[in-house]
């Protein structure tokens, strides 16, 4: 259990300030979580792994981490052992396994929740991927970082902050949709994005 992280999520004194948290603050908190659960030690048996998603792009607006592990053998037993230990170290309230081999992404998945994500608890997506899937996600992260500018980062963060608590977020509205709207459609404002969504332009 990581009591100081759970307190920062659920403490009454933090409820009003959560919506104002910035990428830098969330990344510092994520770094503390990663260190306290000794993630590098836990994933040492694997040749390669990385943290992608909004953490990698400096686009964090809520407590969410996406982890990708290179596991060409698709070692189911070890995958369960890793998830069990991570669940124990984090004091997670829910850990859900999906065998997504043959799907997209093509691999083994654990969704680990430290509480209600929409009430500021950490959400961790842990993927065990083959070489092709791992390389694809690593390349996507690299390309995203290359494309981002201070202006596009500010626009994306504004849209994400406006949407992430809404019920449609991660259902009909996704982070990738927001990224494509900004990079491919020239969306500059929240109202631009709302118009594109309404018109089905995305």
C-alpha positions, 0 to 999 in steps of 0.5 A: 500500500502507498498511503501517501498517494492514496491520501493525496487522491482521496483526502477531503482537502485535495478535492477542490484542487484536483481539477487544477493539477498540472502535467508537471505535478501529475508527473512528479506524483507518477514518478513517486508511485513508480519508485515506491512500487519499485517498478524497475525491479519488478520488470527486470526479468523483461528485456525492454519496457517503457511508460508511454501515453500522456506521461511520455508526451507531457500531456497528463491531466489525470492519474493514468499510466500506460505501461508496455512490456516486451514479452514475445513468449507471452509468458502467461504465468509470469504475467500473472505473477507481475500483476499480482505483485504490482497489485499488492505493492500498490494496494489496488482495489481492482485488477482485471486481466484480458487475453487480447492475443489476436486483437489490437493491441495484440497481447496480454492486458492488466487494468489496475485501479487504485480506486475510481479513476474519475474521482482522481484515483490512479489507473494503470494499463499494463500491456505485455506485447510481442515484438511487432506490437511493442515496436508499434507503440514505441514508434507511436510515442516517439512520433508524438513527442516529435510532433508536439510543440508548446502550442499544440501541447497547450491546445491538447491539454485544454481539450483533455481537461475539458473532457476527461471527466465526461461520461463519453471520454474513453468511450466515444471521445478518446485521447487519440481522437483529440490528438488527431483533431489537433494534428490532422484537422487543425483544431485550435480550441475546445469549441472547434473540437466540439464542432468537429465531433458534432459534425462527425468530422473525426 
